[in-house]
Amino acid sequence: MNDPSSPAANPAPGPDFAAFGPVEVRPLTRMQTLVAAAMQKSWTSVPHVSHFEEADLTAVEILRAGQAQQGGPKMSLLGFFIKAAVAALKQFPQVNASLDAGGKALVVKQYYHIGFAVDVPGGLLVPVVRDADKKTLADVAREVIDLALLARTKGLPMAKMSGGTFTISSLGSIGGLGFTPIINAPELAILGIGRAYRKPFEAPHGIAWKTMLPFSLSYDHRAINGSLAGNFCAAFASALGNLDQT
């Protein structure tokens, strides 16, 4: 039993913010507490490094606009990101892995379960699209919408949030040119998506405008080096420009 007089049993009180003016104390929700603990553990135990890049999203936007012109809804961008991530993970399977408990072996997964962050009232949930490599682009896009809706309404069981091999966090709808998301351990990397923007490029007959997507890859430097991270990001960008609907 802890000694009540010990420092561990009686931690030092925090600063008295009320001494300087009015305050409101808002207890964290259970979900926020759990997420905070997981993020703190990941940040303190995993050596994070981030690589920043951008991808040409023009072809994807043309495809989505064409779907809308045909009377259908625009396909979720997250579906494209997930399929492009799977293509890059297949080229660089070391990213689709985890370190074993001793940190001396790499467990390379032969499946592609891709998580994506969803902002919900009171916290953050990460539903997982399982076997994303075996599903069509349209199927993945529909599943993203269904899982996000479920997360924001009824909530998600752990079975829908477990077993992920790679995670995507997209802030594109909010804005921002880049950010460094914290790795969803025991995964080895996480993709951070910013807001797409129009960028001019020199063309043979003047200026051509393209839609560019800023993104970052936060990765575990124990298992992934800068060269691998850079090549993975290049593969993701290339895949985005060459995706079909299968």
C-alpha positions in Angstrom: 0.0 0.0 0.0 1.3 3.5 -0.8 2.4 5.7 2.0 -0.1 8.6 2.1 2.7 11.0 3.0 4.8 10.0 0.0 5.1 12.4 -3.0 3.7 9.7 -5.3 0.6 9.4 -3.3 0.2 13.2 -3.0 1.2 14.7 -6.3 1.9 18.4 -6.3 -1.1 20.5 -7.1 -1.2 22.2 -10.4 -1.2 26.0 -10.9 -4.1 28.0 -9.5 -5.4 29.5 -12.7 -8.4 31.0 -10.9 -6.0 33.3 -9.0 -5.6 35.3 -12.3 -9.3 35.4 -13.4 -12.5 33.5 -13.9 -12.1 29.9 -15.2 -14.4 27.1 -16.2 -13.4 23.5 -15.4 -14.6 21.0 -18.0 -13.8 17.3 -17.2 -12.5 15.3 -20.1 -14.9 12.6 -21.4 -13.9 9.0 -21.0 -13.2 8.9 -24.8 -10.9 12.0 -24.5 -9.1 10.5 -21.6 -8.4 7.2 -23.4 -7.3 9.0 -26.6 -5.0 11.3 -24.6 -3.4 8.3 -22.8 -2.8 6.5 -26.1 -1.3 9.6 -27.8 0.9 10.3 -24.8 2.2 6.7 -24.8 2.9 6.8 -28.6 4.6 10.2 -28.5 6.9 9.2 -25.6 7.7 5.7 -26.7 8.0 6.1 -30.5 10.7 8.3 -32.2 8.5 10.3 -34.6 9.8 11.8 -37.8 7.7 13.5 -40.5 8.1 13.8 -44.2 6.2 16.5 -46.2 5.1 16.1 -49.8 2.4 17.0 -52.2 0.5 15.1 -54.9 -1.2 16.0 -58.1 -4.9 15.6 -57.4 -6.1 16.9 -60.8 -7.0 13.5 -62.3 -9.0 12.5 -59.1 -10.9 15.8 -59.2 -11.8 15.4 -62.9 -13.0 11.9 -62.2 -15.2 13.0 -59.2 -16.6 15.9 -61.2 -17.5 13.5 -64.1 -19.4 11.3 -61.6 -21.4 14.4 -60.5 -22.2 15.4 -64.1 -23.6 11.9 -64.6 -26.0 12.4 -61.8 -24.2 10.6 -59.1 -22.8 11.9 -55.9 -19.1 12.8 -55.7 -17.1 9.9 -54.4 -15.4 10.4 -51.0 -11.8 11.6 -51.4 -10.9 9.3 -48.5 -11.7 6.4 -50.7 -9.0 7.5 -53.1 -6.6 8.1 -50.3 -7.1 4.6 -48.9 -6.7 2.9 -52.3 -3.6 4.9 -53.1 -2.1 4.1 -49.6 -2.7 0.4 -50.2 -0.9 0.7 -53.6 2.1 2.3 -51.8 2.0 -0.2 -48.9 2.2 -3.0 -51.4 5.4 -1.4 -52.9 6.9 -0.9 -49.5 5.5 -3.6 -47.2 7.9 -2.6 -44.4 5.5 0.3 -43.7 2.6 -2.1 -43.4 4.2 -3.6 -40.3 4.7 -3.4 -36.5 7.7 -4.0 -34.3 7.4 -7.1 -32.0 7.2 -6.7 -28.3 11.0 -6.8 -27.9 11.6 -4.3 -30.7 13.9 -6.7 -32.5 11.8 -8.1 -35.2 9.4 -6.6 -37.8 6.0 -8.2 -38.1 5.0 -7.5 -41.8 1.2 -7.9 -42.3 -0.1 -9.6 -45.4 -3.4 -7.8 -45.0 -4.4 -4.1 -45.5 -6.7 -2.8 -42.8 -6.7 1.0 -43.2 -8.0 3.2 -40.4 -9.2 6.8 -40.8 -9.7 9.4 -38.1 -13.3 10.6 -37.5 -14.0 13.7 -35.3 -17.0 12.9 -33.2 -18.7 14.7 -30.3 -16.5 14.3 -27.3 -13.4 12.8 -29.0 -11.9 11.0 -31.9 -12.6 7.6 -33.3 -10.6 5.6 -35.9 -12.8 3.1 -37.8 -11.0 0.6 -40.0 -11.7 -0.4 -43.5 -10.7 -4.1 -43.5 -9.1 -5.8 -46.5 -9.1 -2.5 -48.5 -7.0 -4.2 -51.2 -9.8 -6.6 -52.0 -12.5 -3.9 -52.4 -13.2 -1.6 -55.3 -12.7 2.1 -55.0 -16.5 2.6 -55.0 -16.9 0.0 -52.2 -14.2 1.6 -50.1 -15.7 5.0 -50.6 -19.2 3.8 -49.5 -17.7 2.0 -46.5 -15.9 5.2 -45.4 -19.2 7.1 -45.4 -21.1 4.3 -43.6 -18.4 3.9 -40.9 -18.1 7.7 -40.4 -21.9 8.0 -40.0 -22.0 5.1 -37.5 -19.2 6.7 -35.5 -21.0 10.0 -35.3 -24.4 8.6 -34.4 -24.5 5.2 -32.7 -20.8 4.8 -32.0 -18.4 2.1 -33.0 -17.7 -1.3 -31.3 -14.0 -2.2 -30.8 -14.3 -4.7 -33.6 -14.7 -1.9 -36.1 -11.6 0.0 -34.7 -9.1 -2.8 -34.2 -6.5 -4.6 -36.3 -5.5 -1.5 -38.4 -2.2 -1.6 -40.3 -2.0 2.0 -41.4 -4.0 5.2 -40.6 -5.0 8.3 -42.5 -5.9 11.5 -40.8 -7.5 14.1 -43.1 -8.0 17.8 -42.2 -8.6 18.8 -45.8 -12.2 19.9 -45.1 -11.0 22.2 -42.3 -7.8 23.5 -44.0 -4.1 23.7 -43.3 -1.1 23.0 -45.6 0.3 20.4 -43.3 0.5 18.9 -39.9 2.2 16.0 -38.0 -0.2 13.5 -36.7 0.9 11.1 -34.0 1.4 7.5 -35.0 -1.4 5.1 -34.0 0.9 2.6 -32.4 1.6 -0.3 -32.8 1.4 0.8 -36.5 4.6 2.3 -37.9 3.2 5.3 -39.8 0.3 7.6 -40.3 -0.6 9.8 -43.3 -1.7 13.4 -42.6 -3.8 15.0 -45.4 -4.1 18.8 -45.8 -6.4 21.0 -47.9 -6.0 20.7 -51.7 -5.2 24.0 -53.5 -4.8 25.2 -57.1 -1.2 25.7 -58.2 0.2 27.2 -61.5 2.7 25.2 -63.6 4.6 26.3 -66.7 3.2 24.7 -69.8 4.2 24.7 -73.5 1.6 27.4 -74.3 1.4 29.3 -71.1 0.4 28.4 -67.6 -1.5 25.2 -66.6 -3.3 25.0 -63.3 -3.3 21.8 -61.3 -5.0 20.7 -58.0 -2.3 19.8 -55.5 -2.7 17.9 -52.3 -0.3 18.6 -49.4 0.3 15.6 -47.2 2.7 14.3 -44.6 3.9 11.0 -43.3 4.8 10.6 -39.7 6.8 7.5 -39.2 8.6 5.4 -36.5 12.3 6.0 -37.1 13.2 2.7 -35.4 11.8 0.8 -38.4 11.5 3.3 -41.2 14.3 5.6 -42.4 14.1 8.8 -44.4 14.7 7.2 -47.7 12.0 4.6 -47.3 9.6 7.3 -46.1 10.4 9.5 -49.1 9.9 6.7 -51.5 6.6 5.7 -49.9 5.3 9.2 -50.2 6.3 9.3 -53.9 4.5 6.0 -54.5 1.4 7.4 -52.8 1.4 10.5 -54.9 2.0 8.4 -58.1 -0.9 6.1 -57.2 -3.3 9.0 -56.6 -2.7 10.1 -60.2 -3.2 6.6 -61.7 -6.1 5.1 -59.8 -8.9 3.5 -61.7 -12.3 2.5 -60.2 -11.4 -1.1 -59.5 
